[in-house]
Amino acid sequence: MNKKYEPIDCALHDELELRALRKQKIKLIFFNDKNEIESNECVITDVYSKDKTEYLKTDFGLTIRLDNLLEMDNIIFNKNC
């Protein structure tokens, strides 16, 4: 998937970083690399930027672009920061 990155809402970004810091187990719903909706329970191990795109990494090694996130623990993700 090579679509242009669209930053997520700043408050949601902050919430991701907070949960990573706390090492909380969360439920994420997101678009995977095949553009299918996927759901996983995980711990966020890192939230980072690379080449003007933001990502998170999970405890089971999955890397997700933040603009592919749909929901975290029933919090709906809006796309604009």
PyRosetta script that sets phi, psi and omega in degrees:
from pyrosetta import init, pose_from_sequence

init()
pose = pose_from_sequence("MNKKYEPIDCALHDELELRALRKQKIKLIFFNDKNEIESNECVITDVYSKDKTEYLKTDFGLTIRLDNLLEMDNIIFNKNC")
pose.set_psi(1, 120.6)
pose.set_omega(1, -176.1)
pose.set_phi(2, -118.8)
pose.set_psi(2, 33.5)
pose.set_omega(2, 178.8)
pose.set_phi(3, -73.9)
pose.set_psi(3, 155.1)
pose.set_omega(3, 178.7)
pose.set_phi(4, -64.4)
pose.set_psi(4, 138.0)
pose.set_omega(4, -179.8)
pose.set_phi(5, -70.1)
pose.set_psi(5, 134.3)
pose.set_omega(5, 175.4)
pose.set_phi(6, -117.3)
pose.set_psi(6, 114.2)
pose.set_omega(6, -178.1)
pose.set_phi(7, -56.8)
pose.set_psi(7, 145.2)
pose.set_omega(7, 176.9)
pose.set_phi(8, -85.1)
pose.set_psi(8, 168.8)
pose.set_omega(8, 176.9)
pose.set_phi(9, -55.4)
pose.set_psi(9, 135.5)
pose.set_omega(9, -176.6)
pose.set_phi(10, -60.6)
pose.set_psi(10, -38.0)
pose.set_omega(10, 179.2)
pose.set_phi(11, -65.4)
pose.set_psi(11, -36.7)
pose.set_omega(11, 177.9)
pose.set_phi(12, -70.1)
pose.set_psi(12, -37.3)
pose.set_omega(12, 175.9)
pose.set_phi(13, -60.4)
pose.set_psi(13, -46.0)
pose.set_omega(13, 178.2)
pose.set_phi(14, -59.9)
pose.set_psi(14, -40.0)
pose.set_omega(14, 179.6)
pose.set_phi(15, -64.6)
pose.set_psi(15, -39.9)
pose.set_omega(15, 176.1)
pose.set_phi(16, -61.1)
pose.set_psi(16, -45.4)
pose.set_omega(16, 179.6)
pose.set_phi(17, -63.7)
pose.set_psi(17, -39.4)
pose.set_omega(17, 178.4)
pose.set_phi(18, -62.6)
pose.set_psi(18, -45.3)
pose.set_omega(18, -179.8)
pose.set_phi(19, -68.0)
pose.set_psi(19, -32.0)
pose.set_omega(19, 174.9)
pose.set_phi(20, -65.9)
pose.set_psi(20, -43.8)
pose.set_omega(20, 179.2)
pose.set_phi(21, -61.4)
pose.set_psi(21, -40.9)
pose.set_omega(21, -179.4)
pose.set_phi(22, -79.5)
pose.set_psi(22, -10.5)
pose.set_omega(22, -177.4)
pose.set_phi(23, 56.2)
pose.set_psi(23, 40.3)
pose.set_omega(23, 179.5)
pose.set_phi(24, -78.5)
pose.set_psi(24, 139.0)
pose.set_omega(24, 171.3)
pose.set_phi(25, -76.9)
pose.set_psi(25, 130.0)
pose.set_omega(25, -177.2)
pose.set_phi(26, -131.8)
pose.set_psi(26, 165.3)
pose.set_omega(26, 172.7)
pose.set_phi(27, -108.4)
pose.set_psi(27, 122.4)
pose.set_omega(27, 178.0)
pose.set_phi(28, -111.1)
pose.set_psi(28, 139.2)
pose.set_omega(28, 170.4)
pose.set_phi(29, -120.7)
pose.set_psi(29, 129.5)
pose.set_omega(29, -171.4)
pose.set_phi(30, -156.5)
pose.set_psi(30, 165.4)
pose.set_omega(30, 171.3)
pose.set_phi(31, -84.9)
pose.set_psi(31, 128.1)
pose.set_omega(31, 177.3)
pose.set_phi(32, -85.4)
pose.set_psi(32, -173.9)
pose.set_omega(32, -177.2)
pose.set_phi(33, -63.9)
pose.set_psi(33, -19.8)
pose.set_omega(33, 178.5)
pose.set_phi(34, -94.6)
pose.set_psi(34, 9.4)
pose.set_omega(34, -178.6)
pose.set_phi(35, 62.2)
pose.set_psi(35, 30.9)
pose.set_omega(35, 175.0)
pose.set_phi(36, -104.8)
pose.set_psi(36, 149.2)
pose.set_omega(36, 177.9)
pose.set_phi(37, -77.1)
pose.set_psi(37, 130.6)
pose.set_omega(37, -178.4)
pose.set_phi(38, -129.8)
pose.set_psi(38, 151.4)
pose.set_omega(38, 178.9)
pose.set_phi(39, -130.0)
pose.set_psi(39, 134.4)
pose.set_omega(39, 178.8)
pose.set_phi(40, -145.0)
pose.set_psi(40, 145.3)
pose.set_omega(40, 168.9)
pose.set_phi(41, -97.8)
pose.set_psi(41, 129.7)
pose.set_omega(41, -173.0)
pose.set_phi(42, -158.4)
pose.set_psi(42, 176.0)
pose.set_omega(42, 169.7)
pose.set_phi(43, -116.2)
pose.set_psi(43, 132.3)
pose.set_omega(43, 176.7)
pose.set_phi(44, -77.2)
pose.set_psi(44, 124.9)
pose.set_omega(44, 179.6)
pose.set_phi(45, -99.9)
pose.set_psi(45, -19.8)
pose.set_omega(45, -179.7)
pose.set_phi(46, -161.5)
pose.set_psi(46, 144.4)
pose.set_omega(46, 170.1)
pose.set_phi(47, -125.6)
pose.set_psi(47, 121.6)
pose.set_omega(47, -172.0)
pose.set_phi(48, -149.7)
pose.set_psi(48, 167.0)
pose.set_omega(48, 177.2)
pose.set_phi(49, -115.5)
pose.set_psi(49, 144.4)
pose.set_omega(49, 175.2)
pose.set_phi(50, -150.5)
pose.set_psi(50, 126.2)
pose.set_omega(50, 178.9)
pose.set_phi(51, 53.3)
pose.set_psi(51, 46.2)
pose.set_omega(51, 177.5)
pose.set_phi(52, 63.1)
pose.set_psi(52, 24.5)
pose.set_omega(52, 177.3)
pose.set_phi(53, -130.7)
pose.set_psi(53, 140.0)
pose.set_omega(53, -177.9)
pose.set_phi(54, -103.2)
pose.set_psi(54, 143.8)
pose.set_omega(54, -176.6)
pose.set_phi(55, -137.7)
pose.set_psi(55, 164.3)
pose.set_omega(55, 165.0)
pose.set_phi(56, -129.2)
pose.set_psi(56, 153.1)
pose.set_omega(56, 177.6)
pose.set_phi(57, -119.9)
pose.set_psi(57, 140.5)
pose.set_omega(57, -178.2)
pose.set_phi(58, -103.6)
pose.set_psi(58, 168.0)
pose.set_omega(58, -179.1)
pose.set_phi(59, -67.2)
pose.set_psi(59, -14.9)
pose.set_omega(59, 176.3)
pose.set_phi(60, -104.4)
pose.set_psi(60, 17.5)
pose.set_omega(60, 171.0)
pose.set_phi(61, 88.6)
pose.set_psi(61, 3.4)
pose.set_omega(61, 179.9)
pose.set_phi(62, -80.4)
pose.set_psi(62, 136.4)
pose.set_omega(62, 174.6)
pose.set_phi(63, -112.1)
pose.set_psi(63, 129.3)
pose.set_omega(63, -175.9)
pose.set_phi(64, -126.8)
pose.set_psi(64, 129.2)
pose.set_omega(64, 171.4)
pose.set_phi(65, -67.2)
pose.set_psi(65, 136.8)
pose.set_omega(65, -175.7)
pose.set_phi(66, -63.6)
pose.set_psi(66, -29.4)
pose.set_omega(66, 178.8)
pose.set_phi(67, -78.0)
pose.set_psi(67, 0.2)
pose.set_omega(67, 172.8)
pose.set_phi(68, -95.7)
pose.set_psi(68, -5.1)
pose.set_omega(68, 178.5)
pose.set_phi(69, -74.5)
pose.set_psi(69, 136.2)
pose.set_omega(69, 176.7)
pose.set_phi(70, -107.6)
pose.set_psi(70, -36.6)
pose.set_omega(70, -173.1)
pose.set_phi(71, -158.8)
pose.set_psi(71, 145.8)
pose.set_omega(71, 173.2)
pose.set_phi(72, -135.0)
pose.set_psi(72, 117.1)
pose.set_omega(72, 179.8)
pose.set_phi(73, 46.6)
pose.set_psi(73, 49.0)
pose.set_omega(73, 178.0)
pose.set_phi(74, 69.1)
pose.set_psi(74, 13.4)
pose.set_omega(74, 172.9)
pose.set_phi(75, -96.7)
pose.set_psi(75, 118.9)
pose.set_omega(75, -179.0)
pose.set_phi(76, -79.0)
pose.set_psi(76, 134.9)
pose.set_omega(76, -179.4)
pose.set_phi(77, -89.5)
pose.set_psi(77, 123.3)
pose.set_omega(77, 168.6)
pose.set_phi(78, -93.8)
pose.set_psi(78, 153.7)
pose.set_omega(78, -168.4)
pose.set_phi(79, -90.4)
pose.set_psi(79, -20.0)
pose.set_omega(79, -169.7)
pose.set_phi(80, -99.5)
pose.set_psi(80, 137.0)
pose.set_omega(80, 177.1)
pose.set_phi(81, -93.5)
pose.dump_pdb("model.pdb")
